[in-house]
Amino acid sequence: MESPLTENLFSYGSLQNESIQLKIYGRVLEGSPDMLAGYRHETIKIKDEDSIATSRTANHLIIKYR
């Protein structure tokens, strides 16, 4: 049985990065591999300097419906 404080979160790209998790959630999350059927990965270049500084890259994964 799940704790009432447990939330399910599907993440990809920078949300899997421990430094991003620490900044957003204040801790490193536990997880397991999964997939989202019918979607594919693409890369975009972001311009937000704070996001680039935190993730250490301007290139971020997104998902798009096929």
C-alpha positions as CSV (number, residue, x, y, z in Angstrom):
1,M,0.0,0.0,0.0
2,E,1.3,3.4,-0.9
3,S,1.8,6.1,1.7
4,P,-0.7,9.0,1.4
5,L,2.3,11.3,0.8
6,T,3.4,9.3,-2.3
7,E,2.9,10.8,-5.7
8,N,3.6,9.2,-9.1
9,L,5.6,11.3,-11.5
10,F,6.7,10.5,-15.0
11,S,9.8,12.4,-15.9
12,Y,12.2,12.5,-18.8
13,G,15.1,14.7,-19.8
14,S,16.4,17.2,-17.3
15,L,14.0,16.1,-14.5
16,Q,16.1,12.9,-14.3
17,N,19.2,15.0,-13.5
18,E,20.0,14.8,-9.7
19,S,21.0,18.5,-9.6
20,I,17.7,19.5,-11.1
21,Q,15.8,17.3,-8.7
22,L,17.7,18.9,-5.7
23,K,16.9,22.4,-6.9
24,I,13.2,21.7,-7.6
25,Y,12.2,19.1,-5.0
26,G,15.0,19.6,-2.4
27,R,15.9,15.9,-2.7
28,V,16.9,13.2,-5.1
29,L,13.9,11.1,-6.2
30,E,13.6,7.4,-6.3
31,G,12.4,5.9,-9.6
32,S,12.4,3.1,-12.1
33,P,12.6,3.0,-15.9
34,D,9.3,3.3,-17.8
35,M,8.0,4.4,-21.2
36,L,5.2,6.4,-22.6
37,A,3.9,4.5,-25.6
38,G,3.3,6.5,-28.8
39,Y,5.8,9.2,-28.1
40,R,9.3,9.9,-29.3
41,H,12.2,12.0,-27.9
42,E,13.4,15.2,-29.6
43,T,16.0,17.7,-28.5
44,I,15.3,21.4,-28.2
45,K,17.7,24.3,-27.4
46,I,16.5,26.5,-24.5
47,K,17.5,30.1,-23.8
48,D,16.6,30.4,-20.1
49,E,20.0,31.1,-18.4
50,D,18.9,29.8,-15.0
51,S,17.8,26.5,-16.5
52,I,21.1,26.3,-18.5
53,A,23.1,27.0,-15.4
54,T,21.3,24.3,-13.4
55,S,21.3,21.6,-16.0
56,R,24.7,22.6,-17.5
57,T,23.3,22.4,-21.0
58,A,21.1,24.3,-23.4
59,N,20.0,21.1,-25.1
60,H,17.0,19.5,-23.5
61,L,14.9,16.4,-24.3
62,I,11.2,16.8,-25.0
63,I,8.7,14.2,-26.1
64,K,6.3,14.4,-29.0
65,Y,3.4,12.3,-30.0
66,R,4.3,10.3,-33.1
